[in-house]
Amino acid sequence: MNPHVEALHKMAARRHRFIIGLMSGTSLDGLDIAYCKVTGSGTDTGVELHAFRTIPYLPEDKKLIRKVFAQKRVDLAYLTLLHRYIASRHAAMVNRFLFDHNIVRSRVDLIASHGQTIMHVPHGEIAGHPYNATLQIGDGDQMAVSTGIITVSGFRQKHVATGGQGAPLALYGDYLLCSDASENRVLLNIGGISNFTYLPAGADPRKVVVTDTGPGNTLMDTYIQKHLDRPFDADAAVAQSGKVWQPLLDALMDHVFFKTSFPRTTGPELFNPDYLTDALQRSGSTLSHEDMLCTLNRFTAESIARAIKAVAVTDKLHVYVSGGGYYNPLLMHNLETLLPGSVVQGTEALGIPPDAKEAVLFAVLANEAVAASAAPDFGRKEMPAVAMGKISFPS
Protein backbone atom coordinates (compact mmCIF):
# COMPACT_ATOMS: atom_id res chain seq x y z
CA MET A 1 0.00 0.00 0.00
CA ASN A 2 1.17 3.52 -0.73
CA PRO A 3 2.60 4.82 2.59
CA HIS A 4 0.53 8.02 2.41
CA VAL A 5 -2.67 6.04 1.84
CA GLU A 6 -1.70 3.73 4.69
CA ALA A 7 -1.14 6.74 6.97
CA LEU A 8 -4.53 8.13 5.95
CA HIS A 9 -6.17 4.77 6.70
CA LYS A 10 -4.63 4.58 10.17
CA MET A 11 -5.52 8.20 10.88
CA ALA A 12 -9.17 7.62 9.94
CA ALA A 13 -9.37 4.68 12.33
CA ARG A 14 -8.20 6.70 15.33
CA ARG A 15 -10.59 8.28 17.81
CA HIS A 16 -9.15 11.76 17.26
CA ARG A 17 -7.13 13.74 14.73
CA PHE A 18 -5.11 16.96 14.94
CA ILE A 19 -6.18 19.21 12.08
CA ILE A 20 -5.25 22.70 10.94
CA GLY A 21 -8.19 24.58 9.46
CA LEU A 22 -7.43 27.48 7.12
CA MET A 23 -9.75 30.27 6.05
CA SER A 24 -9.22 33.41 4.02
CA GLY A 25 -12.36 35.34 3.20
CA THR A 26 -13.44 38.00 0.75
CA SER A 27 -12.27 40.77 3.06
CA LEU A 28 -8.68 39.81 2.14
CA ASP A 29 -7.56 40.45 5.72
CA GLY A 30 -5.25 37.46 5.87
CA LEU A 31 -5.18 33.78 6.70
CA ASP A 32 -7.01 32.38 9.75
CA ILE A 33 -5.18 29.33 11.12
CA ALA A 34 -6.87 27.08 13.70
CA TYR A 35 -5.04 24.07 15.19
CA CYS A 36 -7.72 21.73 16.47
CA LYS A 37 -8.07 18.37 18.12
CA VAL A 38 -11.13 16.83 16.48
CA THR A 39 -12.66 13.82 18.19
CA GLY A 40 -15.10 11.39 16.62
CA SER A 41 -17.10 12.24 13.51
CA GLY A 42 -20.66 12.97 12.42
CA THR A 43 -23.00 13.83 15.26
CA ASP A 44 -20.36 12.49 17.66
CA THR A 45 -17.89 15.25 16.68
CA GLY A 46 -16.08 17.26 19.32
CA VAL A 47 -13.50 20.02 18.82
CA GLU A 48 -10.84 21.49 21.08
CA LEU A 49 -9.12 24.61 19.74
CA HIS A 50 -5.47 24.36 20.78
CA ALA A 51 -4.07 27.40 18.95
CA PHE A 52 -5.35 30.14 16.68
CA ARG A 53 -3.86 33.05 14.82
CA THR A 54 -4.71 35.34 11.92
CA ILE A 55 -1.64 36.16 9.84
CA PRO A 56 -2.35 39.33 7.84
CA TYR A 57 -1.74 39.44 4.14
CA LEU A 58 1.16 41.64 3.12
CA PRO A 59 0.07 44.78 1.23
CA GLU A 60 1.77 43.48 -1.90
CA ASP A 61 -0.13 40.19 -1.66
CA LYS A 62 -3.44 42.03 -1.38
CA LYS A 63 -2.50 44.00 -4.47
CA LEU A 64 -1.71 40.81 -6.39
CA ILE A 65 -5.04 39.22 -5.42
CA ARG A 66 -7.09 42.31 -6.22
CA LYS A 67 -5.88 42.15 -9.83
CA VAL A 68 -8.07 39.07 -10.27
CA PHE A 69 -10.54 39.31 -7.38
CA ALA A 70 -14.10 39.60 -8.75
CA GLN A 71 -12.71 40.86 -12.07
CA LYS A 72 -14.46 39.93 -15.31
CA ARG A 73 -11.24 39.97 -17.32
CA VAL A 74 -7.91 38.62 -16.14
CA ASP A 75 -4.59 37.53 -17.60
CA LEU A 76 -4.74 33.72 -17.71
CA ALA A 77 -1.00 33.22 -17.26
CA TYR A 78 -1.03 35.60 -14.29
CA LEU A 79 -3.96 33.72 -12.70
CA THR A 80 -2.26 30.36 -13.21
CA LEU A 81 0.90 31.56 -11.50
CA LEU A 82 -1.08 33.22 -8.70
CA HIS A 83 -2.84 29.92 -8.01
CA ARG A 84 0.51 28.38 -7.08
CA TYR A 85 1.89 31.53 -5.43
CA ILE A 86 -1.02 31.85 -2.99
CA ALA A 87 -0.61 28.19 -2.00
CA SER A 88 3.07 28.80 -1.36
CA ARG A 89 2.30 31.90 0.71
CA HIS A 90 -0.37 30.07 2.73
CA ALA A 91 2.04 27.17 3.26
CA ALA A 92 4.70 29.58 4.51
CA MET A 93 2.17 31.03 6.95
CA VAL A 94 1.33 27.55 8.21
CA ASN A 95 5.02 26.71 8.64
CA ARG A 96 5.52 29.95 10.55
CA PHE A 97 2.48 29.18 12.71
CA LEU A 98 3.88 25.75 13.58
CA PHE A 99 7.23 27.25 14.53
CA ASP A 100 5.76 30.10 16.59
CA HIS A 101 3.47 27.74 18.53
CA ASN A 102 6.09 24.99 18.99
CA ILE A 103 3.89 22.47 17.18
CA VAL A 104 5.80 19.47 15.88
CA ARG A 105 4.88 18.85 12.25
CA SER A 106 4.29 15.16 12.89
CA ARG A 107 1.55 16.19 15.34
CA VAL A 108 -0.57 17.55 12.50
CA ASP A 109 -2.60 14.92 10.68
CA LEU A 110 -4.35 17.12 8.12
CA ILE A 111 -4.63 20.61 6.73
CA ALA A 112 -8.07 21.79 5.63
CA SER A 113 -7.36 24.44 3.01
CA HIS A 114 -10.17 26.72 1.87
CA GLY A 115 -8.02 28.71 -0.53
CA GLN A 116 -8.67 32.31 -1.55
CA THR A 117 -11.96 32.99 -3.31
CA ILE A 118 -11.51 35.19 -6.37
CA MET A 119 -14.84 34.67 -8.15
CA HIS A 120 -18.27 33.47 -7.11
CA VAL A 121 -20.91 33.15 -9.83
CA PRO A 122 -24.21 31.63 -8.70
CA HIS A 123 -26.72 31.16 -11.50
CA GLY A 124 -24.31 32.17 -14.23
CA GLU A 125 -25.02 31.18 -17.80
CA ILE A 126 -22.72 29.55 -20.34
CA ALA A 127 -24.00 28.63 -23.81
CA GLY A 128 -27.56 29.19 -22.64
CA HIS A 129 -27.35 26.72 -19.74
CA PRO A 130 -27.57 27.89 -16.11
CA TYR A 131 -24.64 26.93 -13.91
CA ASN A 132 -23.34 27.71 -10.46
CA ALA A 133 -19.61 28.21 -10.25
CA THR A 134 -17.01 29.37 -7.77
CA LEU A 135 -13.23 29.65 -7.94
CA GLN A 136 -10.66 29.53 -5.16
CA ILE A 137 -6.94 29.79 -5.79
CA GLY A 138 -4.21 28.22 -3.66
CA ASP A 139 -3.34 24.79 -5.04
CA GLY A 140 -3.89 22.00 -2.49
CA ASP A 141 -1.09 19.89 -3.98
CA GLN A 142 1.36 22.74 -3.55
CA MET A 143 0.16 23.20 0.04
CA ALA A 144 0.73 19.51 0.84
CA VAL A 145 4.22 19.46 -0.67
CA SER A 146 5.29 22.77 0.88
CA THR A 147 4.13 21.81 4.39
CA GLY A 148 4.72 18.06 4.29
CA ILE A 149 1.16 17.53 5.57
CA ILE A 150 -1.76 15.77 3.89
CA THR A 151 -4.11 18.50 2.66
CA VAL A 152 -7.84 18.47 1.97
CA SER A 153 -9.15 21.22 -0.33
CA GLY A 154 -11.80 21.88 -2.97
CA PHE A 155 -14.78 21.84 -0.61
CA ARG A 156 -16.69 24.50 -2.53
CA GLN A 157 -16.08 22.77 -5.87
CA LYS A 158 -17.55 19.55 -4.47
CA HIS A 159 -20.61 21.46 -3.27
CA VAL A 160 -21.14 22.90 -6.75
CA ALA A 161 -20.50 19.57 -8.49
CA THR A 162 -23.28 17.91 -6.52
CA GLY A 163 -25.88 20.62 -7.13
CA GLY A 164 -25.11 23.36 -4.61
CA GLN A 165 -24.07 26.97 -5.12
CA GLY A 166 -20.64 26.72 -3.50
CA ALA A 167 -21.66 28.86 -0.54
CA PRO A 168 -22.31 29.12 2.27
CA LEU A 169 -20.75 25.91 3.60
CA ALA A 170 -21.18 26.53 7.32
CA LEU A 171 -24.27 24.32 7.65
CA TYR A 172 -22.40 21.03 8.02
CA GLY A 173 -20.03 22.10 10.79
CA ASP A 174 -22.57 24.34 12.50
CA TYR A 175 -25.00 21.44 12.75
CA LEU A 176 -22.43 18.99 14.10
CA LEU A 177 -20.97 21.39 16.68
CA CYS A 178 -23.78 23.75 17.65
CA SER A 179 -27.19 22.06 17.42
CA ASP A 180 -29.20 22.07 20.62
CA ALA A 181 -32.23 20.12 21.82
CA SER A 182 -34.05 23.08 23.36
CA GLU A 183 -32.56 26.30 21.96
CA ASN A 184 -33.43 27.88 18.60
CA ARG A 185 -30.06 29.05 17.32
CA VAL A 186 -28.78 31.23 14.52
CA LEU A 187 -25.06 30.94 13.78
CA LEU A 188 -24.33 34.24 12.05
CA ASN A 189 -21.02 34.99 10.38
CA ILE A 190 -20.30 38.55 9.29
CA GLY A 191 -17.24 38.69 7.08
CA GLY A 192 -17.07 40.49 3.76
CA ILE A 193 -20.43 38.83 3.05
CA SER A 194 -22.87 37.75 5.76
CA ASN A 195 -24.36 34.29 6.12
CA PHE A 196 -26.14 32.31 8.79
CA THR A 197 -27.20 28.80 9.71
CA TYR A 198 -30.60 28.47 11.37
CA LEU A 199 -30.66 25.54 13.81
CA PRO A 200 -34.17 25.07 15.21
CA ALA A 201 -34.45 23.35 18.58
CA GLY A 202 -34.54 19.60 18.33
CA ALA A 203 -31.60 19.17 15.92
CA ASP A 204 -33.68 17.89 12.98
CA PRO A 205 -31.21 18.27 10.09
CA ARG A 206 -34.01 18.60 7.51
CA LYS A 207 -35.25 21.78 9.20
CA VAL A 208 -31.85 23.48 9.13
CA VAL A 209 -31.42 26.43 6.74
CA VAL A 210 -28.17 28.01 5.61
CA THR A 211 -28.00 31.10 3.43
CA ASP A 212 -26.08 34.21 2.54
CA THR A 213 -27.94 37.36 3.49
CA GLY A 214 -26.05 40.03 1.55
CA PRO A 215 -23.23 42.38 2.49
CA GLY A 216 -21.26 42.06 5.68
CA ASN A 217 -18.31 44.42 5.98
CA THR A 218 -17.49 44.66 2.29
CA LEU A 219 -19.28 47.92 1.38
CA MET A 220 -18.27 49.66 4.62
CA ASP A 221 -14.66 48.60 4.21
CA THR A 222 -14.30 49.52 0.54
CA TYR A 223 -15.89 52.92 1.17
CA ILE A 224 -13.67 53.90 4.08
CA GLN A 225 -10.57 52.57 2.32
CA LYS A 226 -11.29 54.73 -0.72
CA HIS A 227 -12.44 57.92 0.99
CA LEU A 228 -10.68 57.99 4.36
CA ASP A 229 -7.67 55.75 3.70
CA ARG A 230 -8.43 53.46 6.65
CA PRO A 231 -8.64 49.66 6.43
CA PHE A 232 -12.01 49.62 8.25
CA ASP A 233 -14.18 51.72 10.54
CA ALA A 234 -12.60 50.69 13.85
CA ASP A 235 -15.18 50.55 16.65
CA ALA A 236 -17.64 52.14 14.17
CA ALA A 237 -16.14 55.48 15.22
CA VAL A 238 -17.12 57.23 11.97
CA ALA A 239 -20.50 55.53 11.52
CA GLN A 240 -21.61 56.27 15.08
CA SER A 241 -21.23 59.99 14.48
CA GLY A 242 -23.59 59.91 11.49
CA LYS A 243 -27.26 59.17 10.89
CA VAL A 244 -29.16 56.78 8.66
CA TRP A 245 -30.33 58.29 5.37
CA GLN A 246 -33.57 56.44 4.63
CA PRO A 247 -33.81 57.14 0.86
CA LEU A 248 -30.39 55.57 0.34
CA LEU A 249 -31.19 52.64 2.64
CA ASP A 250 -34.39 51.98 0.67
CA ALA A 251 -32.46 52.07 -2.61
CA LEU A 252 -29.81 49.70 -1.27
CA MET A 253 -32.49 47.21 -0.22
CA ASP A 254 -34.28 47.47 -3.57
CA HIS A 255 -32.60 44.66 -5.48
CA VAL A 256 -33.84 41.36 -6.88
CA PHE A 257 -31.36 39.49 -4.66
CA PHE A 258 -33.44 40.37 -1.60
CA LYS A 259 -36.55 38.97 -3.27
CA THR A 260 -35.10 35.58 -4.23
CA SER A 261 -35.97 32.48 -2.25
CA PHE A 262 -33.77 30.89 0.39
CA PRO A 263 -31.13 29.56 0.37
CA ARG A 264 -29.32 32.16 -1.70
CA THR A 265 -25.71 33.09 -2.21
CA THR A 266 -23.81 36.19 -3.29
CA GLY A 267 -20.45 37.93 -3.10
CA PRO A 268 -18.51 41.12 -3.80
CA GLU A 269 -19.27 40.49 -7.46
CA LEU A 270 -22.65 42.08 -6.64
CA PHE A 271 -22.09 44.10 -3.48
CA ASN A 272 -19.30 46.38 -4.63
CA PRO A 273 -18.75 50.14 -5.20
CA ASP A 274 -20.85 50.01 -8.39
CA TYR A 275 -23.79 48.75 -6.35
CA LEU A 276 -23.46 51.73 -4.01
CA THR A 277 -23.06 54.20 -6.89
CA ASP A 278 -26.25 52.91 -8.51
CA ALA A 279 -28.18 53.22 -5.24
CA LEU A 280 -26.90 56.77 -4.74
CA GLN A 281 -28.06 57.74 -8.21
CA ARG A 282 -31.50 56.20 -7.76
CA SER A 283 -32.00 57.84 -4.36
CA GLY A 284 -30.55 61.21 -5.35
CA SER A 285 -28.42 61.15 -2.22
CA THR A 286 -25.32 63.16 -1.39
CA LEU A 287 -24.06 62.21 2.05
CA SER A 288 -21.24 63.01 4.42
CA HIS A 289 -18.81 60.21 5.16
CA GLU A 290 -20.37 59.82 8.59
CA ASP A 291 -23.92 59.46 7.24
CA MET A 292 -22.74 57.16 4.45
CA LEU A 293 -21.05 54.73 6.83
CA CYS A 294 -23.94 54.88 9.27
CA THR A 295 -26.36 54.01 6.45
CA LEU A 296 -24.16 51.21 5.10
CA ASN A 297 -23.91 49.80 8.62
CA ARG A 298 -27.69 49.79 8.91
CA PHE A 299 -27.97 48.23 5.44
CA THR A 300 -25.89 45.25 6.55
CA ALA A 301 -27.98 44.89 9.72
CA GLU A 302 -31.30 45.25 7.86
CA SER A 303 -30.40 42.65 5.25
CA ILE A 304 -29.34 40.19 7.97
CA ALA A 305 -32.35 40.79 10.21
CA ARG A 306 -34.90 40.51 7.40
CA ALA A 307 -33.41 37.22 6.27
CA ILE A 308 -33.43 35.80 9.80
CA LYS A 309 -37.05 36.83 10.32
CA ALA A 310 -38.02 35.25 7.00
CA VAL A 311 -36.40 31.91 7.84
CA ALA A 312 -36.80 31.48 11.61
CA VAL A 313 -40.14 30.18 12.89
CA THR A 314 -39.83 32.05 16.19
CA ASP A 315 -38.56 35.39 17.44
CA LYS A 316 -37.13 33.69 20.55
CA LEU A 317 -33.71 33.14 19.06
CA HIS A 318 -30.17 32.91 20.33
CA VAL A 319 -28.00 34.56 17.68
CA TYR A 320 -24.31 33.65 17.93
CA VAL A 321 -22.10 35.96 15.88
CA SER A 322 -18.66 35.37 14.41
CA GLY A 323 -16.43 37.15 11.91
CA GLY A 324 -15.05 40.67 11.87
CA GLY A 325 -18.50 42.24 12.04
CA TYR A 326 -18.89 41.01 15.60
CA TYR A 327 -16.41 43.67 16.70
CA ASN A 328 -18.45 46.52 15.18
CA PRO A 329 -20.48 47.86 18.14
CA LEU A 330 -22.95 49.83 16.00
CA LEU A 331 -23.66 46.79 13.85
CA MET A 332 -24.31 44.68 16.95
CA HIS A 333 -26.57 47.39 18.36
CA ASN A 334 -28.51 47.56 15.09
CA LEU A 335 -28.99 43.80 15.09
CA GLU A 336 -30.25 43.80 18.67
CA THR A 337 -32.69 46.58 17.77
CA LEU A 338 -33.94 44.81 14.65
CA LEU A 339 -34.25 41.41 16.35
CA PRO A 340 -36.26 42.19 19.49
CA GLY A 341 -36.69 39.22 21.78
CA SER A 342 -33.49 37.60 20.54
CA VAL A 343 -30.26 37.18 22.48
CA VAL A 344 -27.33 38.37 20.35
CA GLN A 345 -23.84 37.35 21.49
CA GLY A 346 -20.52 36.08 20.19
CA THR A 347 -19.73 32.44 19.45
CA GLU A 348 -17.30 32.43 22.38
CA ALA A 349 -20.43 31.58 24.40
CA LEU A 350 -20.32 28.23 22.56
CA GLY A 351 -16.60 27.79 23.16
CA ILE A 352 -15.47 28.99 19.72
CA PRO A 353 -13.78 32.42 19.40
CA PRO A 354 -15.57 34.57 16.79
CA ASP A 355 -12.37 35.05 14.77
CA ALA A 356 -11.64 31.32 14.63
CA LYS A 357 -15.05 29.86 13.84
CA GLU A 358 -14.81 29.49 10.06
CA ALA A 359 -11.33 28.00 10.19
CA VAL A 360 -12.57 25.53 12.83
CA LEU A 361 -15.50 24.57 10.60
CA PHE A 362 -13.15 23.71 7.75
CA ALA A 363 -11.15 21.52 10.12
CA VAL A 364 -14.41 19.69 10.83
CA LEU A 365 -15.04 19.24 7.09
CA ALA A 366 -11.58 17.73 6.63
CA ASN A 367 -12.25 15.40 9.56
CA GLU A 368 -15.48 14.26 7.92
CA ALA A 369 -13.63 13.70 4.64
CA VAL A 370 -11.37 11.07 6.19
CA ALA A 371 -13.29 9.71 9.20
CA ALA A 372 -17.06 9.93 8.71
CA SER A 373 -18.95 6.69 8.14
CA ALA A 374 -22.37 8.35 7.87
CA ALA A 375 -23.67 11.87 7.29
CA PRO A 376 -26.73 13.66 8.68
CA ASP A 377 -29.66 13.65 6.27
CA PHE A 378 -30.17 17.30 5.44
CA GLY A 379 -32.49 16.42 2.58
CA ARG A 380 -29.98 18.08 0.25
CA LYS A 381 -27.62 15.86 -1.70
CA GLU A 382 -24.77 18.37 -1.83
CA MET A 383 -24.32 18.69 1.93
CA PRO A 384 -22.73 15.28 2.70
CA ALA A 385 -20.61 15.62 -0.45
CA VAL A 386 -19.16 18.95 0.69
CA ALA A 387 -17.14 17.06 3.29
CA MET A 388 -15.43 15.04 0.58
CA GLY A 389 -12.87 17.48 -0.72
CA LYS A 390 -9.79 16.71 -2.75
CA ILE A 391 -7.01 14.95 -0.80
CA SER A 392 -3.42 15.89 -1.67
CA PHE A 393 -0.37 14.02 -0.40
CA PRO A 394 3.03 15.59 0.40
CA SER A 395 4.79 13.66 -2.36
Secondary structure, 3 states (H helix, E strand, C coil): CCHHHHHHHHHHHCCEEEEEEEEECCCCCEEEEEEEEEECCHHHCEEEEEEEEEEECCHHHHHHHHCCCCCCCCCHHHHHHHHHHHHHHHHHHHHHHHHHCCCCHHHCCEEEEEEEEEEEEEEEEECCEEEEEEEEECCHHHHHHHHCCCEEECHHHHHHHCCCCCCCCHHHHHHHHHCCCCCCEEEEEECCEEEEEEECCCCCHHHCEEEEEEECCHHHHHHHHHHCCCCCCHHHCCHHHCCCCHHHHHHHHCCHHHHCCCCCCCCCCCCCHHHHHHHHHHHCCCCCHHHHHHHHHHHHHHHHHHHHHHHCCCCCCEEEEECHHHHCHHHHHHHHHHCCCCEEEEHHHHCCCCCCHHHHHHHHHHHHHHHCCCCCCCCCCHHHHHCCCEEECCC
